Amino acid sequence: MKTKSGAKKRFKFTGTGKIKRKRAFKSHILTKKSNKRKRALGHAALVHKTDESRVNLMLTVGK
């Protein structure tokens, strides 16, 4: 099985094994969003516990 190339580009593992992701809604129509909101969207977030198994499946090779 190959790693999903889309997932490979979107997710990274932390040192403790959690999965980091980028936040949505930062790509366009930014004029109506506040500076505070846009700044917050720039920070990375963790994948929710319920979705971790799905993302792991996309990232792991041969499991």
N, C-alpha and C positions, 0 to 999 in steps of 0.2 A: 504494500500500500504506500502511496506517495503522500507526503504532507500537502495539505491544501495550500496552494501558493497565495491565495487571498488572505488566509488566516496568518500565514507566515509573515506577511507584511504588516498586519494589523495588531498582533499581540506579541508581548515579550514577557519572559518569566522574571520574577524578582528573585532575590537571593534566598528567600524562604520558600519559594515554590509557588507563590501566588501569581496570578496572571494580570498584567497591566494592559490597559486599553486607552485609546484616545476618546475624548468626549465628542458627542455629535453636536450639530447646529453651529459650527464655527466656520463654515465654508463660504456662505453667501448671505445676502440680505442682512448685512451687519449694521446698517445705519440705524435701524429701529431698536437695536439691542444696546443696553447700557454698557458703559465701559467696565463696570464691576462684573457684569454677567460675562462679557467677552474674556476678561482676565481669568475668571473662574473656569471657563471652558478650555482655556489653554493648558490647565493642569491635567496630568494623567489621573485615571481612576482605576480601580480594581474591578475585575469581572466578578459579578455576583456569584455567591456560593452555588446557587441553583443552576447556573450556566457553565460552571467550571468543567463539568464532565464533558459537555458538548464541545467546548473549545479544546480541551485536552485531546479529544478524539480527532479533531481536525489537525492538531499540531504533532501528535505522536506518530512516528513511522513504525510500521510493523507490529502494532499492538492490537 
